Amino acid sequence: MEMAVIIFKIKLQACHNLGLIRSLLTTGVREFSGKGKILLMRNSTIIGTGFYVPPRVVTNDDLAKLMDTSDEWIRERSGIRERRYAEDGVGSVELGKNAAEKAIADAGLTNDDIDMIVFATLSPDYFFPGNGCILQSKMKFRTIPAIDVREQCSGFIYALSIADLYIKTGFCDHVLVIGAENHSTGLEFADRGRAVTVLFGDGAGAVVMAPTDKEDEGVLGCVLHAQGEHYDKLWCQAPMSYRSPRVSHEMIDKGEIYPKMDGRAVFSHAIPRFCEAMNEVLEKTGCAIGDVDLFIPHQANERITRMVAKKIGLPDEKVVSNIDRYGNTTAATIPICMVEAREDGRLKKGGLLLIASFGSGFTWASALIRWTM
């Protein structure tokens, strides 16, 4: 892909047109001036990956002992055979720490080289402060910024887009992006919670991002969307900060502390939104579906993955899926798949990687990456 090199010299301090600035940042601008100096826009790229899943394997047959379900019922509806559950006392920060350490080592860096943490999770260790700050303490980082992202299944791509822009603008050189979840402590192991409980597992994935001056490699484009009117189609209602107390025996008895999903609504929105985001990022970057070497979707449901791939025209050999072994690990699914695709030789240097997600909110996103590792 060829990107035109355009130089805009703008006094940003005198420019109040935020739409114009956004347009410049997303349409291939290479240089602009602000506060008396020229800033070279550069791409970001992934230079290290890592993932971690807890050792405890929970099979469909294990869950069938706790609720009215079966291995066949779960596999037919989701493609899942087993998932991982963390030990008591191991939260999403600890899972993320294990993945982050591997990603930093893979990048050939030390903790002192990291300029920012972006941590995506829907299952933080505490209501506040965020996971990013806790991870910063556990890993002894410098006093670098730590950002938490709460976009659930789209969390990793939202986080990646944040890191991409901070690197593009020269604010950071090395950004640690983490997606980590501990679902198992928040699931209802009873017939009432069966439809959601069988889908989710615990795990973490991480990447380290850095700049590249080559216009045709690294993150070529990202698209992000949300449609908040569907917020209650996949949600966890309690605890809630607008009620006093934030959690009560009544809320517990009603099951409001457990996640709920309108499966039909999620399924009917997921497939078209996946495809829309993928087509949008391809059009934005001047690429076609035939150019894509590998597709990593958020691992929500095997049926969704296969239907999206078929609708957009991708053969099975270009689609990465590991939901059968890990279930849905939400913000962690895509970075976990990246590591495994590297290990099995499917994700290669120079390959064009398409990633996409859809989930609670509703939110959906996609990114196109020319792989450089």
Secondary structure as UniProt FT lines:
FT   STRAND          6..7
FT   HELIX           12..14
FT   HELIX           18..26
FT   TURN            27..28
FT   STRAND          29..34
FT   TURN            35..36
FT   STRAND          37..40
FT   STRAND          43..52
FT   STRAND          56..59
FT   HELIX           60..64
FT   TURN            65..66
FT   HELIX           71..78
FT   STRAND          82..85
FT   TURN            88..89
FT   HELIX           92..106
FT   TURN            107..108
FT   HELIX           111..113
FT   STRAND          116..120
FT   HELIX           131..139
FT   STRAND          146..149
FT   HELIX           152..154
FT   HELIX           155..168
FT   TURN            169..170
FT   STRAND          175..181
FT   HELIX           184..186
FT   HELIX           191..193
FT   HELIX           194..197
FT   TURN            198..199
FT   STRAND          203..212
FT   TURN            215..216
FT   STRAND          218..226
FT   HELIX           228..233
FT   STRAND          234..235
FT   TURN            241..242
FT   HELIX           249..254
FT   TURN            255..257
FT   STRAND          260..261
FT   HELIX           263..285
FT   HELIX           289..291
FT   STRAND          294..297
FT   HELIX           302..312
FT   HELIX           316..318
FT   HELIX           323..326
FT   HELIX           330..332
FT   HELIX           333..343
FT   TURN            344..345
FT   TURN            349..350
FT   STRAND          352..359
FT   TURN            360..362
FT   STRAND          363..370
//
